[in-house]
Amino acid sequence: MDVFNIITAKPVLIGFHLGFAIAGIDAFLWFLGEIKNGAWRSWRVKIPAFIGLFSFLLSWIFGGYYYVKFYGSLVKPLIKTGSASWAHNIMMETKEHIFLFIIPLAFTASLITFLNKEQFEALNIKRPTMILAGVIAGIGLAVGILGFMVSAAARWG
């Protein structure tokens, strides 16, 4: 891959990675609002749950491709030899492992949307589902903060 393609590919991949992550966070905040307001209509909870799940999956795919193609060979060595070498060892490793929780949690939230209103109310899971949606959004925000810190370490060494 020539230098021009590397320069143009990295920001696009990072942009998609970040953009889909933000869409996933927003979708689960929307999901949380729908549940809080008691609007358990199938489409009103399914749409944000599935947008969130697919957004996080796409963020994972774009981020993973960036990591394998560029981060490991170009960015990681810069961080490891810079003044903030701990940024990869702590922040990136934490980010990678915490993110793994988002997909199964988002999948679980999406499965809950297949319950009808009577089943949802009979199981008495409104509060746990709201907590689940909040945890998903919170994990997404935490991972975003860690990603920002890793990016800052790469830029400022």
Buried (B, 14 or more C-beta within 10 A) or exposed (E): EEEEEEEEBBEEBBEBBBBBBBBBBBBBBBBBBBBBEEEBEEEBBBBBBBBBBBBBBBBBBBBBBBBEBBBEEEBBEBBBEBEBBEBBEBBBEBBBEBBEEBBEBBBBBBEBBEBEEEEBEEEEBBEEBBEBBBBBBEBBBBBBEBBEBBBBBBEEE
